[in-house]
Amino acid sequence: MAFLFFNAILTMRSYKFTTFHMGPNMPKKILICDDDKDFAKLLMLHLDKSGFDVALAVDGIQVMSFARKNKPDCIVLDMHMPGGTAYTTVKQLEENVFTLTIPIILMSGETPDFGKLNEMYQNRFLKKPFAANKLIELINQVTQIDINSFSDAKQEELQ
């Protein structure tokens, strides 16, 4: 059983993973990026209750910094946020060798440009509002994907 401890800055500007793991079953680390604090808190509660280790970022800059340092198992990213759009953040994540393989789930209250998402190889999208169990199912699916099955074409782009 893992004991989760979160150090939160009162402004909700960032959460850090400060998890102390006991045993072989470490919880999956999930980074949520949403500038809607109430919605983000609700997601964090549901994911925490489901056994995930959850952190929060409020903009694309924090996502990049956190992802490079902590390598979360999955990033749940709002399409519209301060510090750049999700498109910019996804592109930066995919161009960085340390964050390239992190699965990303996009979410928005608006319908995105699916053509642009396809160009970026992003096919995981949830329209707000959504049931927390849908997000949990999707996180479990994307974190089960074997890194070796990652697209050869995408890996070749880095070379």
C-alpha positions in Angstrom: 0.0 0.0 0.0 1.3 3.4 -0.9 1.0 6.4 1.3 0.4 9.6 -0.6 1.5 13.0 0.7 0.9 16.1 -1.3 2.6 19.4 -0.7 0.3 22.1 -2.1 1.1 25.7 -2.5 -2.0 27.6 -1.3 -2.5 29.3 -4.6 -2.9 25.9 -6.3 -0.1 27.0 -8.7 1.6 23.6 -8.4 1.5 20.2 -6.8 4.5 18.1 -6.4 4.7 14.3 -6.2 6.0 13.5 -2.8 5.0 9.9 -2.7 6.6 7.4 -0.5 6.1 3.9 -2.0 5.9 0.7 -0.1 5.8 -2.6 -2.0 6.0 -3.4 -5.7 2.7 -1.8 -6.8 3.6 1.8 -7.2 0.6 4.1 -8.2 0.6 5.6 -11.6 1.7 9.3 -11.7 -0.8 11.5 -13.4 -0.3 15.2 -14.2 -3.5 17.3 -14.7 -3.2 20.6 -16.4 -6.3 22.8 -16.1 -6.6 26.5 -15.2 -10.2 25.8 -13.8 -9.2 25.1 -10.2 -12.5 23.7 -9.1 -12.6 21.3 -12.0 -9.0 20.3 -11.4 -9.6 19.7 -7.7 -12.6 17.4 -8.6 -10.5 15.4 -11.0 -7.7 15.1 -8.5 -10.1 13.8 -5.8 -11.5 11.1 -8.2 -8.1 10.1 -9.4 -6.6 10.0 -5.9 -9.5 7.8 -4.7 -8.8 5.5 -7.6 -5.2 5.0 -6.4 -3.4 7.4 -8.7 -0.6 9.8 -7.6 -1.8 13.1 -8.9 -0.1 16.5 -9.5 -1.5 19.7 -10.9 -0.2 22.3 -13.3 -2.1 25.4 -14.5 -0.3 26.2 -17.7 1.9 24.8 -20.5 5.1 26.1 -18.9 4.5 24.2 -15.7 3.5 21.0 -17.7 6.9 21.1 -19.5 8.9 21.7 -16.4 7.1 19.1 -14.3 7.1 16.5 -17.1 10.9 16.7 -17.7 11.6 16.5 -13.9 9.1 13.9 -12.9 8.1 11.9 -16.0 4.5 11.2 -15.2 2.8 8.1 -16.5 0.1 10.2 -18.2 -0.8 13.9 -18.8 -4.4 15.1 -18.8 -4.3 18.4 -20.6 -6.9 21.1 -21.1 -7.0 22.5 -24.6 -7.3 26.1 -23.5 -5.0 27.4 -20.8 -2.7 30.3 -20.0 0.9 30.0 -21.2 0.0 28.6 -24.6 -2.4 26.3 -26.2 -2.5 22.5 -25.8 -1.3 22.2 -29.4 1.9 24.1 -28.5 2.4 22.1 -25.3 1.9 18.8 -27.1 4.4 19.7 -29.8 6.9 20.7 -27.1 6.3 17.4 -25.2 6.8 15.4 -28.4 10.0 17.2 -29.4 11.7 16.4 -26.1 13.3 13.1 -25.8 12.5 12.8 -22.1 8.7 13.5 -22.5 8.1 12.0 -26.0 6.6 8.7 -24.8 4.3 10.2 -22.1 0.6 9.5 -23.1 -1.5 12.7 -23.3 -5.3 12.9 -22.9 -6.8 16.2 -24.1 -10.0 17.7 -22.7 -12.0 20.7 -23.5 -15.5 22.2 -23.2 -15.3 23.0 -26.9 -14.9 20.7 -29.9 -11.3 20.7 -31.0 -9.9 20.8 -34.5 -9.7 17.1 -35.0 -7.6 17.5 -38.2 -4.9 19.3 -36.2 -5.1 16.6 -33.5 -4.6 13.9 -36.1 -1.5 15.7 -37.4 -0.1 15.6 -33.9 -1.0 11.9 -33.5 -3.4 12.8 -30.7 -6.6 10.7 -30.7 -7.5 10.7 -27.0 -10.0 13.5 -26.3 -12.7 14.0 -23.7 -15.4 16.7 -24.0 -16.2 18.4 -20.8 -18.1 17.7 -18.7 -17.3 14.0 -18.6 -17.7 11.2 -16.1 -14.6 10.6 -14.0 -14.8 6.9 -14.7 -14.4 7.6 -18.4 -11.1 9.4 -17.6 -10.0 6.7 -15.3 -10.7 4.0 -18.0 -8.8 6.0 -20.6 -5.8 6.6 -18.2 -5.7 2.9 -17.5 -5.8 2.1 -21.2 -3.0 4.5 -22.2 -0.7 3.6 -19.3 -1.0 -0.1 -20.2 0.6 0.5 -23.7 4.0 -1.0 -24.0 6.7 1.5 -24.8 8.1 -0.9 -27.4 4.9 -0.6 -29.4 5.5 3.1 -29.8 5.4 4.1 -33.5 8.7 3.5 -35.3 7.9 6.5 -37.5 7.6 8.8 -34.4 10.9 7.5 -33.0 12.7 8.0 -36.3 11.6 11.7 -36.3 13.9 12.2 -33.3 17.0 11.0 -35.1 
